């Protein structure tokens, strides 16, 4: 094999490994990081050579949503199926893994739903205002690109769909609960109105991988104060990375076609 071809194969393998590590980290995989103290966001870049983008990246997330530009955009089409409860408490989030077969369509591009997880408070802000909680739905396309839908949670009436999760939620760190006979559907945790803000950003956890497609829904869903407080208590309080510099990025206020 020629040197050029060997180099190309090595580069492809490295890219694959980096992407796999990025997804694992976003899934709350092997981690020595936290949201406070010496392992908090200000020091993520010092915890591993792979985390350099957490400090030096120019497309980091989350950001404050303001100064948007209206644009005609594709509708977000979600086709989510039911999946068994498979919840994990990975010390930095509560996460639900998702079986294959559920996806997001943005135009002709298809992103498979991988998992969703919770942050308290919400990581993105809107003109400086912050919601008490958010749900991030993480998707991956066949080309490896990532798309995350962020759904804000506001305090209101109890969320019936979320209650199925709460009844099976892992209360201990590193605990996993898998119940094949208890089925949920991610669509029930999203608003019917999927109007959104669109920008290019990053994972909000180490290694802070960039070129992530962000779709921040404008319409929040409601959880009761008790439901929000329970999640906050399980996660130990603040699990939101501080907002990052916008760096002249365009934020599109999507108007559906």
Residue frames relative to the residue before (quaternion, step in Angstrom):
aa qw qx qy qz dx dy dz
X 1.0000 0.0000 0.0000 0.0000 0.00 0.00 0.00
X 0.4616 -0.6994 0.4727 0.2727 3.60 -0.85 0.96
X 0.6642 -0.5240 0.3599 0.3933 3.52 -1.27 0.47
X 0.6407 0.5333 -0.3308 0.4423 3.59 1.01 -0.84
X 0.6776 0.4929 -0.2936 0.4601 3.54 0.93 -0.98
X 0.6278 0.5322 -0.3326 0.4604 3.59 1.02 -0.81
X 0.6553 0.5175 -0.3065 0.4569 3.54 0.99 -0.88
X 0.6492 0.5211 -0.3151 0.4557 3.56 1.02 -0.84
X 0.6475 0.5109 -0.3126 0.4712 3.58 0.99 -0.87
X 0.6537 0.5164 -0.3109 0.4576 3.58 0.95 -0.88
X 0.6522 0.5133 -0.3138 0.4613 3.58 0.99 -0.85
X 0.6450 0.5210 -0.3169 0.4606 3.57 1.01 -0.86
X 0.6539 0.5104 -0.3065 0.4668 3.57 0.99 -0.90
X 0.6480 0.5208 -0.3185 0.4555 3.57 0.95 -0.87
X 0.6464 0.5201 -0.3202 0.4574 3.59 0.95 -0.88
X 0.6429 0.5274 -0.3147 0.4578 3.55 1.03 -0.84
X 0.6678 0.5032 -0.3002 0.4591 3.56 0.95 -0.91
X 0.6403 0.5232 -0.3243 0.4595 3.58 1.00 -0.82
X 0.6583 0.5033 -0.3134 0.4638 3.58 0.95 -0.89
X 0.6378 0.5238 -0.3239 0.4625 3.59 0.97 -0.86
X 0.6604 0.5007 -0.3034 0.4703 3.57 0.95 -0.87
X 0.6325 0.5439 -0.3284 0.4431 3.56 1.04 -0.79
X 0.6650 0.4870 -0.3030 0.4782 3.57 0.92 -0.94
X 0.6403 0.5306 -0.3298 0.4470 3.58 0.95 -0.87
X 0.6617 0.4974 -0.3118 0.4664 3.56 0.95 -0.86
X 0.6654 0.4907 -0.3138 0.4669 3.58 0.93 -0.82
X 0.6437 0.4973 -0.3084 0.4932 3.54 1.20 -0.55
X 0.5292 -0.6251 0.4212 0.3896 3.55 1.24 -0.01
X 0.2629 0.7865 -0.5108 0.2268 3.55 1.14 0.67
X 0.8314 -0.1645 0.0929 0.5225 3.60 -1.18 -0.42
X 0.1109 0.8247 -0.5403 0.1252 3.58 -0.56 1.08
X 0.0917 -0.7512 0.6490 0.0776 3.51 -1.19 0.70
X 0.5553 0.6092 -0.3749 0.4243 3.54 1.28 0.36
X 0.1031 -0.7744 0.6203 0.0700 3.54 -1.28 0.31
X 0.5599 -0.6017 0.4463 0.3539 3.55 -1.28 -0.23
X 0.7697 0.2447 -0.1685 0.5651 3.58 1.23 0.19
X 0.7702 0.3859 -0.2597 0.4363 3.55 -1.31 0.21
X 0.8096 -0.3029 0.2047 0.4593 3.54 -1.27 -0.40
X 0.7053 0.4037 -0.2585 0.5222 3.61 1.22 -0.36
X 0.4178 0.7400 -0.4368 0.2951 3.57 1.28 0.30
X 0.7997 -0.3653 0.2053 0.4299 3.57 -1.34 0.15
X 0.6469 0.5353 -0.3325 0.4294 3.61 0.97 -0.74
X 0.7688 0.3434 -0.1741 0.5106 3.59 1.20 -0.47
X 0.3291 0.7710 -0.5002 0.2169 3.62 1.21 0.14
X 0.6542 0.5443 -0.3218 0.4149 3.57 0.96 -0.84
X 0.6657 0.5071 -0.2996 0.4582 3.60 1.19 -0.48
X 0.6078 0.6126 -0.3430 0.3709 3.59 1.21 -0.38
X 0.7924 -0.0132 0.0212 0.6095 3.58 1.21 -0.46
X 0.5522 -0.6027 0.4528 0.3561 3.60 -1.09 0.63
X 0.6123 0.5730 -0.3452 0.4214 3.58 1.17 -0.52
X 0.6749 0.5355 -0.2791 0.4242 3.58 1.23 -0.41
X 0.2792 0.8126 -0.4836 0.1670 3.58 1.20 0.30
X 0.6303 0.5558 -0.3442 0.4187 3.59 1.01 -0.74
X 0.5416 0.6261 -0.4075 0.3855 3.59 1.14 -0.49
X 0.7382 0.3491 -0.2056 0.5394 3.59 1.20 -0.56
X 0.8109 0.3312 -0.1391 0.4619 3.57 0.79 -1.04
X 0.4797 0.6931 -0.4342 0.3178 3.61 1.21 -0.21
X 0.3233 -0.7581 0.5420 0.1640 3.56 -1.16 0.66
X 0.7172 0.3484 -0.2379 0.5547 3.59 1.31 -0.02
X 0.2269 0.8256 -0.4887 0.1675 3.56 0.88 0.91
X 0.2151 -0.7497 0.6171 0.1039 3.53 -1.29 0.60
X 0.5770 -0.1319 -0.7999 -0.0991 1.51 -2.34 1.01
X 0.2435 -0.7420 0.5993 0.1762 3.55 -1.35 0.07
X 0.5196 -0.5706 0.5112 0.3783 3.53 -1.34 0.08
X 0.3215 -0.7460 0.5557 0.1770 3.56 -0.84 1.03
X 0.3698 0.6831 -0.5577 0.2926 3.57 -0.43 1.25
X 0.7817 0.2919 -0.2270 0.5022 3.57 -1.22 0.40
X 0.2334 0.8143 -0.4966 0.1893 3.55 0.95 0.92
X 0.3231 -0.7196 0.5833 0.1939 3.55 -1.32 0.42
X 0.3943 -0.7171 0.5114 0.2623 3.63 -0.70 0.98
X 0.0686 0.7929 -0.6001 0.0806 3.56 -1.04 0.81
X 0.4397 -0.6490 0.5485 0.2910 3.55 -1.16 0.68
X 0.0271 0.8250 -0.5562 0.0965 3.57 -0.55 1.21
X 0.6253 -0.5130 0.4275 0.4037 3.54 -1.32 0.24
X 0.4830 -0.6052 0.5385 0.3323 3.54 -1.23 0.50
X 0.4177 -0.6537 0.5579 0.2947 3.55 -1.22 0.47
X 0.0845 -0.8005 0.5933 0.0063 3.56 -0.53 1.21
X 0.0587 -0.8091 0.5847 0.0070 3.58 -0.53 1.16
X 0.0567 -0.7556 0.6522 0.0202 3.54 -1.05 0.87
X 0.0731 0.8170 -0.5588 0.1225 3.54 0.13 1.35
X 0.2410 -0.7543 0.5983 0.1226 3.55 -0.98 0.94
X 0.6066 -0.5204 0.4270 0.4230 3.56 -1.29 0.17
X 0.0644 -0.7788 0.6236 0.0208 3.55 -1.19 0.59
X 0.5513 -0.6046 0.4404 0.3694 3.61 -1.10 0.53
X 0.5693 -0.5545 0.4741 0.3789 3.54 -1.22 0.48
X 0.1441 0.7459 -0.6380 0.1255 3.54 -0.83 1.10
X 0.0862 0.8431 -0.5124 0.1385 3.50 0.38 1.34
X 0.0587 -0.7852 0.6155 0.0349 3.54 -1.11 0.72
X 0.2447 -0.7152 0.6377 0.1483 3.50 -1.20 0.72
X 0.0406 -0.8558 0.5153 -0.0192 3.57 -0.08 1.31
X 0.6300 -0.5875 0.2912 0.4162 3.56 1.27 0.60
X 0.7583 0.2844 -0.1919 0.5543 3.61 1.18 -0.40
X 0.7986 0.0122 -0.0267 0.6011 3.59 1.27 -0.13
X 0.3502 -0.6334 0.6241 0.2943 3.50 -1.43 0.10
X 0.0306 -0.8396 0.5396 -0.0545 3.58 -0.56 1.17
X 0.2021 -0.7466 0.6250 0.1056 3.51 -1.17 0.82
X 0.2850 -0.7412 0.5864 0.1597 3.58 -0.67 1.13
X 0.2406 -0.7931 0.5494 0.1067 3.55 -1.09 0.73
X 0.4769 -0.6597 0.5029 0.2906 3.57 -1.00 0.85
X 0.6131 -0.5596 0.4124 0.3752 3.56 -1.24 0.45
X 0.6578 0.5464 -0.3797 0.3529 3.54 -1.26 0.48
X 0.6617 0.4345 -0.3107 0.5262 3.60 1.27 -0.06
X 0.0235 0.8455 -0.5264 0.0862 3.56 -0.82 0.91
X 0.3448 -0.6713 0.6205 0.2129 3.48 -1.49 0.28
X 0.1468 -0.7610 0.6257 0.0881 3.56 -0.99 0.87
X 0.0164 -0.7447 0.6672 -0.0010 3.54 -0.96 0.98
X 0.7660 -0.0951 0.0121 0.6357 3.54 0.01 1.28
X 0.7878 -0.2573 0.2196 0.5148 3.57 -0.78 -1.05
X 0.6013 0.5896 -0.3624 0.3994 3.61 1.22 -0.20
X 0.2039 -0.7936 0.5695 0.0655 3.51 -0.90 1.04
X 0.0847 -0.7703 0.6319 0.0132 3.54 -0.95 1.02
X 0.3309 -0.7502 0.5423 0.1833 3.59 -0.78 1.05
X 0.4377 -0.6849 0.5172 0.2680 3.56 -0.95 0.90
X 0.2252 -0.7966 0.5541 0.0877 3.57 -0.74 1.12
X 0.7639 -0.2155 0.2151 0.5691 3.55 0.87 -1.02
X 0.1338 -0.7428 0.6296 0.1842 3.53 -1.34 0.02
X 0.0587 -0.7960 0.6023 -0.0096 3.54 -1.18 0.64
X 0.4640 -0.7114 0.4871 0.2035 3.55 -1.31 0.37
X 0.1021 -0.7542 0.6440 0.0776 3.53 -1.28 0.59
X 0.0375 -0.7691 0.6373 0.0319 3.57 -1.07 0.77
X 0.5001 -0.3568 -0.7636 0.1988 1.56 -1.11 2.25
X 0.7180 -0.3585 0.3154 0.5065 3.59 -1.28 -0.28
X 0.4636 -0.6957 0.4755 0.2740 3.56 -1.05 0.75
X 0.7012 0.3930 -0.2642 0.5329 3.61 0.89 -0.85
X 0.1833 -0.7411 0.6324 0.1314 3.52 -1.20 0.61
X 0.2699 -0.7387 0.5948 0.1666 3.57 -1.27 0.43
X 0.8100 -0.1652 0.0321 0.5617 3.53 -0.38 1.32
X 0.7610 -0.4098 0.1854 0.4676 3.53 0.94 1.00
X 0.6220 0.5428 -0.3444 0.4471 3.59 1.24 -0.26
X 0.1760 -0.8058 0.5631 0.0511 3.57 -0.95 0.93
X 0.3514 -0.7191 0.5644 0.2022 3.56 -0.97 0.94
X 0.5874 -0.6251 0.3833 0.3425 3.61 -1.11 0.57
X 0.8031 0.0409 -0.0119 0.5944 3.60 1.20 -0.37
X 0.0570 -0.7724 0.6297 0.0604 3.55 -1.30 0.36
X 0.2554 -0.7174 0.6252 0.1709 3.53 -1.33 0.47
X 0.1582 -0.7799 0.6005 0.0782 3.59 -0.90 0.96
X 0.1671 -0.7722 0.6104 0.0565 3.55 -0.79 1.13
X 0.1620 -0.8340 0.5265 0.0311 3.57 -0.37 1.29
X 0.0543 -0.8070 0.5870 -0.0360 3.56 -0.78 1.16
X 0.1301 -0.7865 0.6010 0.0574 3.55 -1.20 0.59
X 0.3110 -0.7489 0.5608 0.1669 3.58 -0.95 0.95
X 0.6726 -0.5018 0.3484 0.4176 3.59 -1.26 0.30
X 0.6689 0.4826 -0.3123 0.4714 3.61 1.13 -0.49
X 0.6131 -0.5918 0.3297 0.4065 3.57 1.30 0.15
X 0.5244 0.6414 -0.4234 0.3666 3.61 1.21 -0.22
X 0.3267 -0.7603 0.5425 0.1448 3.53 -1.16 0.74
X 0.0631 -0.7557 0.6505 0.0418 3.53 -1.23 0.66
X 0.0731 -0.7948 0.6022 0.0152 3.56 -0.83 1.01
X 0.1891 -0.7389 0.6374 0.1095 3.54 -0.97 0.98
X 0.1614 -0.7790 0.6012 0.0750 3.56 -0.78 1.07
X 0.0916 -0.7859 0.6112 0.0181 3.56 -0.81 1.06
X 0.3346 -0.7424 0.5480 0.1912 3.56 -0.70 1.09
X 0.2037 -0.7459 0.6220 0.1238 3.55 -1.23 0.60
X 0.0796 -0.7824 0.6162 0.0418 3.56 -0.85 0.98
X 0.5549 -0.6088 0.4467 0.3492 3.56 -1.21 0.48
X 0.2471 0.7448 -0.5844 0.2069 3.54 -0.94 0.97
X 0.7896 -0.2222 0.1896 0.5397 3.55 -0.87 -0.92
X 0.6489 -0.5300 0.3799 0.3921 3.54 -1.25 0.48
X 0.3714 -0.7182 0.5495 0.2104 3.57 -1.04 0.85
X 0.3664 -0.7662 0.4890 0.1991 3.58 -0.42 1.27
X 0.6532 0.5186 -0.3220 0.4480 3.60 0.93 -0.87
X 0.6663 0.5060 -0.3064 0.4540 3.58 0.99 -0.80
X 0.5714 0.6290 -0.3860 0.3590 3.57 1.11 -0.60
X 0.5922 0.5672 -0.3615 0.4437 3.60 1.12 -0.66
X 0.6463 0.4932 -0.3079 0.4941 3.56 1.08 -0.74
X 0.6759 0.5254 -0.3026 0.4190 3.54 0.83 -1.00
X 0.6408 0.5335 -0.3267 0.4451 3.58 1.07 -0.67
X 0.7639 0.3186 -0.1721 0.5342 3.58 1.24 -0.37
X 0.3781 0.7751 -0.4505 0.2309 3.55 1.27 0.17
X 0.4353 -0.6909 0.5035 0.2821 3.63 -0.93 0.79
X 0.2883 -0.8077 0.4980 0.1286 3.55 -0.59 1.16
X 0.7181 0.4244 -0.2386 0.4973 3.57 1.19 -0.49
X 0.5763 -0.5790 0.4472 0.3643 3.59 -1.13 0.62
X 0.8382 0.1597 -0.1699 0.4930 3.55 -1.09 0.90
X 0.4791 0.6548 -0.4445 0.3798 3.58 1.23 0.35
X 0.1374 -0.7688 0.6212 0.0648 3.57 -1.12 0.79
X 0.0802 -0.7808 0.6186 0.0345 3.56 -0.97 0.89
X 0.0014 -0.7947 0.6039 -0.0611 3.57 -0.67 1.17
X 0.0503 0.7947 -0.5997 0.0792 3.56 -0.64 1.18
X 0.3310 -0.7943 0.4809 0.1680 3.55 -0.24 1.31
X 0.7310 0.4510 -0.2409 0.4518 3.59 1.04 -0.70
X 0.6346 0.4657 -0.3384 0.5157 3.58 1.29 0.01
X 0.0906 -0.8383 0.5375 -0.0120 3.56 -0.38 1.29
X 0.0633 -0.7762 0.6270 0.0219 3.53 -1.13 0.79
X 0.2090 -0.7556 0.6019 0.1521 3.56 -1.29 0.26
X 0.4720 -0.7099 0.4533 0.2603 3.57 -0.69 1.13
X 0.5720 0.6132 -0.3886 0.3817 3.59 1.09 -0.61
X 0.6393 0.5544 -0.3252 0.4221 3.59 1.12 -0.64
X 0.6690 0.4588 -0.2987 0.5027 3.58 1.28 -0.14
X 0.6255 0.4958 -0.3382 0.4986 3.57 1.31 0.30
X 0.5065 -0.6242 0.4837 0.3462 3.60 -1.14 0.49
X 0.5843 -0.5651 0.4399 0.3816 3.57 -1.21 0.41
X 0.6915 0.4215 -0.2552 0.5283 3.57 1.07 -0.78
X 0.0792 -0.8293 0.5531 0.0066 3.57 -0.44 1.23
X 0.1812 0.7572 -0.5902 0.2131 3.58 0.95 0.86
X 0.0414 -0.8543 0.5152 -0.0562 3.56 -0.87 0.87
X 0.3550 -0.6341 0.6300 0.2739 3.47 -1.48 0.17
X 0.1629 -0.8078 0.5651 0.0402 3.56 -0.98 0.89
X 0.2172 0.7539 -0.6070 0.1268 3.57 -0.96 0.87
X 0.4616 -0.6468 0.5266 0.3020 3.56 -1.32 0.25
X 0.0824 0.8164 -0.5620 0.1042 3.54 -0.77 1.07
X 0.5569 -0.5922 0.4787 0.3316 3.53 -1.12 -0.76
X 0.6062 -0.4324 0.4719 0.4720 3.49 -1.37 -0.18
X 0.3723 -0.7412 0.5125 0.2222 3.58 -1.05 0.70
X 0.6718 0.3851 -0.2922 0.5612 3.56 1.31 0.33
X 0.6491 -0.5014 0.3715 0.4351 3.62 -1.16 0.38
X 0.5771 -0.1470 -0.8019 -0.0490 1.61 -2.06 1.46
X 0.5377 -0.6706 0.3931 0.3266 3.64 1.17 0.56
X 0.1079 0.8363 -0.5236 0.1218 3.58 1.09 0.80
X 0.3110 -0.7749 0.5270 0.1582 3.58 -0.89 0.94
X 0.6948 0.4493 -0.3803 0.4132 3.55 -1.43 -0.07
X 0.3778 0.6875 -0.5138 0.3475 3.56 1.00 0.88
X 0.3604 -0.7206 0.5559 0.2045 3.58 -0.92 0.96
X 0.1022 -0.8120 0.5740 0.0276 3.58 -0.55 1.18
X 0.0484 -0.7537 0.6554 0.0002 3.53 -1.04 0.96
X 0.0739 -0.8154 0.5739 -0.0136 3.57 -0.24 1.31
X 0.3073 -0.7859 0.5071 0.1754 3.57 -0.38 1.22
X 0.4674 -0.7031 0.4700 0.2573 3.54 -1.00 0.88
X 0.7285 0.4231 -0.2267 0.4887 3.57 1.04 -0.82
X 0.2978 -0.7711 0.5318 0.1843 3.61 -0.69 1.01
X 0.3525 -0.6477 0.6065 0.2974 3.53 -1.36 0.09
X 0.4288 -0.7091 0.5036 0.2443 3.56 -1.27 0.38
X 0.0306 -0.7242 0.6881 0.0328 3.52 -1.21 0.78
X 0.5211 -0.6092 0.4752 0.3625 3.58 -1.11 0.48
X 0.6479 -0.5030 0.3930 0.4156 3.55 -1.25 0.36
X 0.6322 0.5361 -0.3296 0.4520 3.58 1.04 -0.76
X 0.6581 0.5049 -0.3107 0.4642 3.60 0.97 -0.84
X 0.6521 0.5021 -0.3127 0.4742 3.57 0.98 -0.81
X 0.6787 0.4982 -0.2969 0.4507 3.58 0.89 -0.91
X 0.6155 0.5417 -0.3495 0.4534 3.58 1.07 -0.70
X 0.6651 0.4850 -0.3071 0.4776 3.58 0.90 -0.90
X 0.6413 0.5234 -0.3268 0.4560 3.58 0.93 -0.84
X 0.6642 0.5090 -0.3018 0.4568 3.56 0.98 -0.84
X 0.6511 0.5177 -0.3142 0.4575 3.58 0.98 -0.83
X 0.7322 0.4211 -0.2271 0.4848 3.56 1.03 -0.82
X 0.5191 -0.6813 0.3990 0.3273 3.58 1.25 0.08
X 0.7448 -0.3935 0.2237 0.4902 3.58 1.12 0.57
X 0.8511 -0.1025 0.1032 0.5045 3.55 -0.77 -1.09
X 0.0764 0.7724 -0.6277 0.0597 3.59 -0.77 1.09
X 0.4827 0.6379 -0.4427 0.4052 3.54 0.94 0.96
X 0.3787 -0.6865 0.5718 0.2414 3.56 -0.88 0.94
X 0.5263 -0.6260 0.4560 0.3511 3.63 -0.93 0.73
X 0.5866 -0.5719 0.4290 0.3805 3.58 -1.15 0.55
X 0.3424 -0.7601 0.5346 0.1385 3.53 -1.11 0.87
X 0.6597 -0.4933 0.3796 0.4212 3.56 -1.28 0.26
X 0.4722 -0.6866 0.4851 0.2650 3.54 -0.99 0.88
X 0.1191 -0.8408 0.5162 0.1115 3.59 1.07 -0.75
X 0.6919 -0.5354 0.2681 0.4035 3.56 0.85 1.10
X 0.3572 0.7309 -0.5126 0.2745 3.59 1.12 0.45
X 0.4406 -0.6674 0.5367 0.2691 3.54 -1.19 0.66
X 0.1203 -0.7458 0.6511 0.0739 3.56 -1.02 0.90
X 0.2180 -0.8070 0.5408 0.0928 3.54 -0.58 1.17
X 0.2647 -0.7102 0.6337 0.1548 3.52 -1.05 0.93
X 0.2494 -0.8442 0.4567 0.1286 3.55 0.07 1.35
X 0.1076 -0.7392 0.6633 0.0447 3.51 -0.99 1.00
X 0.4194 -0.7530 0.4372 0.2569 3.63 -0.43 1.15
X 0.5649 -0.5995 0.4555 0.3378 3.55 -1.19 0.65
